[in-house]
Amino acid sequence: FCLYGGRGLQHFHCGESLRHCQELHCGEHSLEMTQSVTSFFNIRHTSDVLSIPVERFRDIKKLAVNCPDHAEQLLTEMVAVGRRVFAE
């Protein structure tokens, strides 16, 4: 998932754009990427859209511990971006 969030490009050795690198290594690219959230199709169920934070958190508990002041806002944005992308 890190490549969907634009992280770890140096590990993938892509000289091209993020989109090109995602397509090359993931088979697709992010549908939308905000400053804090990225959304993309679930590769196993292409009718599903997944939305994850750009910053990596192991799980939702780590999100709550590491970002207590912003966790709810981030989750709200993840749902909003995911719904918007899905509707398109």
C-alpha positions in Angstrom: 0.0 0.0 0.0 2.9 2.4 0.5 3.2 3.0 -3.2 -0.4 4.1 -3.4 0.4 6.8 -0.8 3.4 8.0 -2.8 5.9 6.6 -0.3 8.9 4.4 -0.9 9.5 5.5 -4.5 13.2 5.1 -4.0 12.7 1.3 -3.3 10.9 0.8 -6.6 13.5 2.6 -8.8 10.9 4.3 -11.0 12.3 7.2 -13.0 8.9 8.1 -14.1 5.9 9.7 -12.4 4.1 8.3 -9.4 1.2 7.2 -11.6 3.6 5.3 -13.9 5.3 3.7 -11.0 2.0 2.6 -9.5 0.8 1.1 -12.8 4.1 -0.7 -13.3 4.3 -2.3 -9.8 0.7 -2.4 -8.7 -1.1 -2.9 -12.1 -3.1 0.3 -11.5 -2.9 3.8 -10.1 -4.5 5.8 -7.4 -7.9 7.1 -8.4 -7.5 10.2 -6.2 -4.9 11.3 -3.8 -5.3 14.2 -1.4 -2.7 15.5 1.0 -3.7 12.8 3.6 -5.8 10.1 1.8 -5.4 8.0 -1.3 -8.1 5.9 -3.0 -7.8 3.1 -5.4 -9.6 0.0 -6.7 -9.4 -3.2 -4.7 -7.4 -5.5 -7.0 -9.4 -8.6 -5.9 -12.8 -6.9 -6.2 -12.6 -4.1 -8.7 -16.1 -2.8 -7.8 -14.7 -1.8 -4.4 -12.8 1.4 -3.7 -10.3 1.3 -0.9 -9.2 4.5 0.9 -6.2 4.6 3.1 -4.1 7.3 4.9 -1.1 8.6 2.9 0.9 8.3 6.2 1.3 4.6 7.2 -0.4 3.3 10.3 -0.2 -0.4 11.2 -3.9 -0.4 12.2 -6.7 1.8 13.5 -5.5 1.5 17.0 -2.0 2.9 16.0 -3.8 5.8 14.3 -5.7 6.6 17.4 -2.6 6.4 19.6 -0.3 8.3 17.2 -2.8 11.0 16.1 -5.3 11.4 18.9 -6.2 15.0 17.9 -6.7 14.2 14.2 -7.8 10.5 14.0 -11.5 11.2 13.7 -10.9 13.9 11.1 -8.7 11.6 9.0 -11.3 8.8 9.2 -14.0 11.2 8.1 -11.9 12.3 5.2 -11.1 8.7 4.2 -14.9 7.9 4.0 -15.7 11.2 2.2 -12.9 10.7 -0.4 -13.8 7.0 -0.9 -17.5 7.8 -1.4 -16.8 10.6 -3.9 -14.4 8.4 -5.9 -16.9 5.5 -5.8 -19.7 7.7 -7.1 -17.6 8.7 -10.1 
